[in-house]
Amino acid sequence: MTVQKCSAICKDYLYYALGDGKECWCGDTFHVPAELVSHNQCSIPCAGNSAQKCGGSWKISIYSK
């Protein structure tokens, strides 16, 4: 997974999120309260591009379009 691939998969949604280095989620709303955390807590490299980060331990990287 990469940030770009997840964005393309979620092209019809307002938000996309990456987690555990390989997972991608899409949505138009947040279903649970989101809490902003330090960027260093989302430090797991993306499986498809190790230069990118795809979430962290029990954390997801959320993007909006």
MORA-V101804 format. One record per pair of residues at least 24 apart in sequence whose C-alpha atoms are under 8 Angstrom apart, sorted by the first residue. I is the first residue (numbers start at 1). J is the second residue. D is the distance in whole Angstrom. If there is no record, write none. Layout:
i = {I & I}
j = {J & J}
d = {D & D}
This chain:
i = {1 & 1 & 1 & 1 & 2 & 2 & 2 & 2 & 2 & 2 & 3 & 3 & 3 & 14 & 14 & 15 & 15 & 15 & 15 & 16 & 16 & 16 & 17 & 17 & 17 & 17 & 18 & 18 & 18 & 18 & 18 & 19 & 19 & 19 & 19 & 19 & 19 & 20 & 20 & 20 & 20 & 20 & 20 & 20 & 20 & 21 & 21 & 21 & 21 & 21 & 21 & 21 & 22 & 22 & 22 & 22}
j = {46 & 47 & 48 & 49 & 46 & 47 & 48 & 49 & 52 & 54 & 46 & 52 & 54 & 64 & 65 & 62 & 63 & 64 & 65 & 62 & 63 & 64 & 60 & 61 & 62 & 63 & 54 & 55 & 60 & 61 & 62 & 54 & 55 & 56 & 59 & 60 & 61 & 44 & 46 & 54 & 55 & 56 & 57 & 58 & 60 & 45 & 46 & 47 & 53 & 54 & 55 & 56 & 46 & 47 & 48 & 54}
d = {6 & 5 & 5 & 7 & 6 & 7 & 5 & 6 & 7 & 8 & 8 & 7 & 7 & 6 & 6 & 7 & 6 & 4 & 6 & 6 & 5 & 6 & 6 & 5 & 4 & 6 & 5 & 6 & 5 & 5 & 7 & 5 & 4 & 6 & 7 & 5 & 6 & 7 & 8 & 6 & 6 & 6 & 7 & 8 & 8 & 6 & 4 & 5 & 7 & 5 & 6 & 8 & 6 & 6 & 8 & 7}
